[in-house]
Amino acid sequence: VQLQASGGGLVQPGGSLRLSCVASGSIFSISIMDWYRQAPGKQRERVATVLRGGSTSYADSVKGRFTISRDNAKNTVHLQMNSLKPEDTAVYSCHMVVGNYWGQGTQVTVSS
């Protein structure tokens, strides 16, 4: 299994970005999927999770601003990030719980 993340970049505070992660293989639809992030000098933290059936959960720091979703037909998980803040700056990685697979990460920088 390979996970390919994309969609990161530089955005001003208050802006939006949409991250995508495409998985190879045939186990995507049966796995819980997460997005994690790691800022410089900080521990990696879980940002959002989507279960097989679409139920979601979020870190308190992003609740109401970020939305995770999945498209099982396309083996893709998305993270819509709105109202971005400088403290959201980090490398964001997708994670497949079944098999514990990680994507390569995509940089998100929120700065004016």
C-alpha positions as a printed Julia matrix, in Angstrom:
112×3 Matrix{Float64}:
   0.0    0.0    0.0
   1.18   3.51  -0.84
  -0.4    6.76   0.3
   0.16   9.87  -1.81
  -0.76  13.18  -0.2
  -1.15  16.48  -2.0
  -2.68  19.92  -1.65
  -0.39  21.64   0.8
   1.03  25.1    0.29
   1.31  28.63   1.58
  -1.89  30.4    2.59
  -2.71  33.58   4.47
  -4.43  33.45   7.86
  -8.15  32.95   7.38
  -7.63  31.12   4.12
  -8.47  27.59   3.06
  -6.7   24.53   1.7
  -7.9   21.09   0.72
  -5.59  18.16   1.24
  -6.06  14.86  -0.57
  -4.55  11.44   0.0
  -4.87   8.66  -2.55
  -4.21   5.07  -1.5
  -3.1    2.21  -3.68
  -4.28  -1.32  -3.07
  -7.62  -2.77  -2.12
  -7.92  -2.28   1.63
  -8.75   1.44   1.71
 -12.49   0.89   2.05
 -12.13  -1.31   5.14
  -9.73   0.94   7.01
 -10.12   3.85   9.36
  -8.22   6.83   7.91
  -6.57   9.66   9.82
  -4.81  12.92   9.15
  -1.95  13.82  11.47
   0.29  16.86  11.62
   3.66  17.69  13.06
   4.94  21.2   13.58
   8.65  21.96  14.09
   9.72  21.09  17.61
   6.35  19.57  18.49
   4.98  16.08  18.78
   2.87  14.63  16.02
  -0.82  15.04  16.73
  -3.93  13.48  15.29
  -6.04  16.05  13.5
  -9.03  14.12  12.2
 -10.34  10.59  11.73
 -12.94   9.09   9.43
 -14.34   5.62   9.99
 -15.28   3.15   7.26
 -18.88   4.29   7.29
 -18.04   7.99   7.27
 -18.3    8.92  10.95
 -15.74  11.55  11.89
 -13.86  12.91  14.89
 -11.56  15.9   15.31
  -8.94  17.36  17.57
 -10.38  20.19  19.64
  -7.95  22.62  18.01
  -9.51  22.14  14.56
 -13.13  21.37  15.41
 -15.5   23.54  13.4
 -12.77  24.56  10.93
 -11.58  21.28   9.38
 -13.65  18.6    7.67
 -12.43  15.1    6.85
 -14.18  13.02   4.22
 -13.57   9.89   2.2
 -14.45   8.55  -1.22
 -14.12   4.78  -1.1
 -14.72   4.46  -4.84
 -11.61   6.56  -5.47
  -9.52   5.33  -2.51
  -9.21   8.95  -1.43
  -9.46  10.82   1.85
  -9.7   14.61   1.97
  -9.1   17.23   4.62
 -10.84  20.54   3.99
  -9.18  23.21   6.12
 -10.93  26.55   6.57
 -10.19  29.6    8.7
  -6.56  28.6    8.84
  -4.35  30.02  11.59
  -0.58  30.37  11.84
  -0.6   27.62  14.47
  -1.94  25.2   11.83
   1.46  25.36  10.12
   2.84  21.81  10.0
   3.57  18.82   7.83
   0.3   16.95   7.35
   0.32  13.19   6.77
  -2.4   10.71   6.04
  -2.51   7.4    7.87
  -4.22   4.11   7.13
  -4.95   2.28  10.36
  -5.18  -1.18   8.78
  -1.56  -2.08   8.25
  -0.35   1.2    9.84
   0.62   2.83   6.53
   1.75   6.48   6.33
   1.86   8.95   3.5
   4.91  11.11   2.82
   3.45  14.32   4.21
   2.58  17.65   2.67
   3.66  21.04   4.05
   1.02  23.54   5.09
   2.25  27.03   5.95
  -0.11  29.7    7.21
   1.52  33.1    7.13
   0.93  36.63   5.99
